[in-house]
Amino acid sequence: MSSALTLIQTAGAALAAVSVGEVLRTTAGLALLGGVAMFFRPLLVGIGRAAVLTVRPRPPKTYLAERH
């Protein structure tokens, strides 16, 4: 039981060391980053698909027709 109390006291001391302004600034930054990511999501998805196609290109249609 003493180890649990030590853990709670240590967590409490760590929380006291963080200022409210720092928490608000971090939260606002993460919200802004998430908003920008959601706004540019179609662009980011397209960039991701293009990156995948450069690494692993699709086989040509003639090759696919020969396989079937």
Backbone torsions as a table, in degrees:
resi	resn	phi	psi	omega
1	MET	NA	-30.6	-178.7
2	SER	-68.2	-30.8	178.2
3	SER	-68.5	-35.4	177.3
4	ALA	-66.5	-39.9	178.1
5	LEU	-65.7	-39.9	177.9
6	THR	-62.8	-41.5	178.7
7	LEU	-63.3	-43.1	179.4
8	ILE	-65.0	-41.8	179.7
9	GLN	-66.1	-39.6	179.3
10	THR	-65.9	-41.7	178.3
11	ALA	-65.6	-38.4	177.9
12	GLY	-64.4	-39.7	178.2
13	ALA	-67.6	-36.6	178.8
14	ALA	-68.0	-38.5	178.0
15	LEU	-68.5	-33.5	179.6
16	ALA	-70.1	-24.9	-177.9
17	ALA	-77.4	-16.8	-178.5
18	VAL	-93.5	127.5	-179.0
19	SER	-83.0	158.0	-179.6
20	VAL	-65.5	-38.6	178.9
21	GLY	-61.7	-38.8	179.0
22	GLU	-66.7	-40.0	178.3
23	VAL	-65.1	-43.5	179.2
24	LEU	-65.0	-40.7	179.5
25	ARG	-65.2	-41.4	178.8
26	THR	-65.9	-42.2	179.1
27	THR	-63.8	-43.7	178.8
28	ALA	-64.1	-40.0	178.5
29	GLY	-63.7	-43.3	178.6
30	LEU	-66.6	-38.2	177.5
31	ALA	-65.1	-41.4	178.3
32	LEU	-64.8	-43.0	178.1
33	LEU	-62.4	-42.5	177.8
34	GLY	-64.9	-39.3	178.2
35	GLY	-65.1	-41.8	178.3
36	VAL	-65.6	-40.1	179.2
37	ALA	-65.0	-39.6	178.7
38	MET	-69.5	-36.0	179.3
39	PHE	-66.6	-42.5	-177.8
40	PHE	-97.2	19.9	-177.2
41	ARG	-58.6	-45.5	179.0
42	PRO	-60.5	-39.4	177.7
43	LEU	-64.7	-44.0	-179.1
44	LEU	-66.3	-36.5	177.3
45	VAL	-65.8	-41.8	178.4
46	GLY	-63.3	-40.2	177.5
47	ILE	-64.5	-39.6	178.1
48	GLY	-64.3	-42.4	178.8
49	ARG	-65.7	-39.1	177.9
50	ALA	-64.6	-38.1	178.5
51	ALA	-65.2	-39.5	178.1
52	VAL	-65.3	-40.8	-179.5
53	LEU	-67.6	-27.8	176.5
54	THR	-72.4	-30.7	179.8
55	VAL	-82.7	-42.3	-177.0
56	ARG	-133.0	85.5	-177.2
57	PRO	-68.7	155.9	177.7
58	ARG	-73.0	147.2	174.5
59	PRO	-71.0	150.8	179.4
60	PRO	-64.1	156.6	-178.7
61	LYS	-64.1	-33.1	179.4
62	THR	-65.3	-37.2	178.2
63	TYR	-66.7	-40.2	179.0
64	LEU	-67.3	-36.4	178.5
65	ALA	-66.9	-36.6	178.5
66	GLU	-67.8	-32.9	-178.9
67	ARG	-69.6	-31.2	-178.1
68	HIS	-91.2	NA	NA
